[in-house]
């Protein structure tokens, strides 16, 4: 089941939430900052352990951590989306890889319910109208592996774009 809603991703009751992280996993603005604040200081420490090993998380890749102080969630899957540079730098394939990486980590960790923000559409400037079809297509590709895939959107406009894309994709599949 695919669910689309406007809410705060840290309030979802699910196995894992996805963090639209930065390459240093150090928290920041938007959904990344919200997740880091809700999860508490242990998340930052865990992320820094990961960064010590890998140096930085490359766009399109993902890692998993415990959710720490977010009690309604077991895990946080961190992924780094592409920075929008006009669509001429492979941004769409990197964004697709973000979703694929998150879904693969979720399957490996027996996660059955997962919540996503709209990756890269905030500070990274990816147009929501171009990002939503990639997110929805990815969800349909992996839908059978999960009990529920939730897209948690920030604004009414973002919600309407995702709902419209869902309806389009549902009609052709």
C-alpha positions in Angstrom: 0.0 0.0 0.0 1.2 3.5 -0.9 0.1 6.4 1.3 0.6 10.1 0.6 0.0 12.6 3.3 1.1 16.0 4.7 2.6 15.6 8.2 5.8 15.6 10.2 7.8 12.5 9.3 9.1 12.1 12.9 5.5 11.5 14.0 4.9 8.5 11.7 4.5 5.0 13.3 6.5 2.8 11.1 9.7 0.6 11.0 11.8 3.2 9.3 11.9 6.8 8.2 14.1 8.2 5.5 16.3 11.2 6.1 17.2 13.5 3.2 20.7 13.9 4.6 23.8 15.8 3.6 27.0 14.0 2.6 28.5 14.5 6.1 25.4 13.1 7.9 25.7 16.1 10.4 22.2 17.3 10.4 21.1 20.6 8.8 17.9 22.3 7.8 14.6 21.0 6.7 13.7 17.3 7.2 17.3 16.5 8.1 17.4 19.0 11.0 13.9 17.9 12.2 15.0 14.2 12.3 18.3 15.0 14.1 16.5 17.1 16.7 13.8 14.5 17.3 16.3 11.6 17.4 18.6 13.4 19.9 22.4 13.6 20.2 23.0 9.8 19.9 22.1 10.1 16.2 24.8 12.7 15.5 27.4 10.5 17.3 26.3 7.4 15.3 26.4 9.3 12.1 29.9 10.6 12.9 31.1 7.0 13.5 29.8 6.1 10.0 31.5 9.2 8.4 34.8 8.3 10.1 34.7 5.0 8.1 33.4 6.2 4.8 34.5 9.9 4.7 31.2 11.0 3.2 28.0 9.6 1.9 27.9 9.9 -1.9 24.6 11.1 -3.5 22.4 8.2 -4.4 23.7 6.0 -1.6 22.1 5.2 1.8 23.1 4.0 5.3 20.9 2.9 8.2 21.0 3.9 11.9 18.8 3.3 14.9 16.1 5.9 15.5 17.3 6.6 19.1 14.8 9.0 20.7 12.1 8.7 18.0 10.2 6.0 19.8 7.6 5.3 17.1 10.3 4.3 14.6 13.1 1.6 14.8 15.4 2.9 12.1 16.5 6.0 10.1 17.7 5.4 6.6 19.9 8.3 5.5 20.3 9.1 1.8 21.9 12.0 0.0 19.9 13.3 -3.0 21.3 15.3 -5.9 21.6 19.1 -5.9 19.5 20.4 -8.8 21.8 22.0 -11.4 19.3 22.3 -14.2 18.9 18.6 -15.0 22.0 18.3 -17.0 24.1 16.5 -14.4 22.4 13.1 -14.1 20.2 14.4 -11.3 17.2 12.1 -12.2 19.3 8.9 -12.1 20.9 9.9 -8.8 17.5 10.6 -7.3 16.2 7.2 -8.6 19.3 5.6 -7.0 18.4 7.3 -3.6 15.0 5.5 -3.6 16.5 2.2 -4.8 19.2 2.3 -2.1 16.7 3.0 0.6 14.4 0.3 -0.5 17.3 -2.2 -0.7 18.5 -1.4 2.8 15.0 -1.7 4.1 14.5 -5.1 2.5 17.9 -6.3 4.0 16.8 -5.2 7.4 13.3 -6.8 7.2 11.6 -3.4 7.3 7.9 -3.6 6.3 6.7 0.0 6.7 8.8 2.9 5.5 8.2 6.7 5.3 9.9 9.0 2.8 10.1 12.8 2.6 10.4 14.3 -0.8 14.1 13.9 -1.3 16.1 16.8 -2.7 13.2 19.1 -3.2 14.0 21.4 -0.3 17.4 23.0 0.1 18.8 21.0 -2.8 16.3 22.7 -5.2 15.1 19.7 -7.2 11.7 20.8 -8.7 8.9 18.9 -7.0 7.1 18.4 -10.3 10.2 16.4 -11.6 11.0 14.6 -8.4 7.5 13.3 -7.6 7.3 11.0 -10.7 10.6 9.4 -9.7 9.5 8.8 -6.1 6.1 7.4 -7.1 7.6 5.1 -9.8 10.1 3.8 -7.3 7.4 3.1 -4.8 5.4 1.1 -7.4 8.5 -0.9 -8.3 9.1 -1.9 -4.7 5.5 -1.9 -3.4 5.2 -5.7 -3.2 8.1 -5.9 -0.7 6.4 -3.7 1.9 3.2 -3.5 3.9 3.1 0.3 3.6 5.2 2.9 1.8 4.4 6.4 3.1 5.3 9.7 1.4 5.2 12.5 4.1 5.0 15.9 2.4 5.7 19.3 3.8 3.2 21.5 2.1 -0.2 21.4 0.5 1.3 22.0 -2.9 3.8 19.2 -2.5 1.0 16.9 -1.4 -1.1 17.8 -4.5 1.8 17.1 -6.8 2.5 13.7 -5.3 -1.2 12.8 -5.4 -1.5 13.8 -9.0 1.6 11.7 -9.9 0.2 8.8 -8.0 -3.1 8.9 -9.9 -1.2 9.1 -13.2 1.0 6.1 -12.4 -1.9 4.1 -11.0 -3.8 4.5 -14.3 -1.0 3.1 -16.4 0.0 0.3 -14.1 
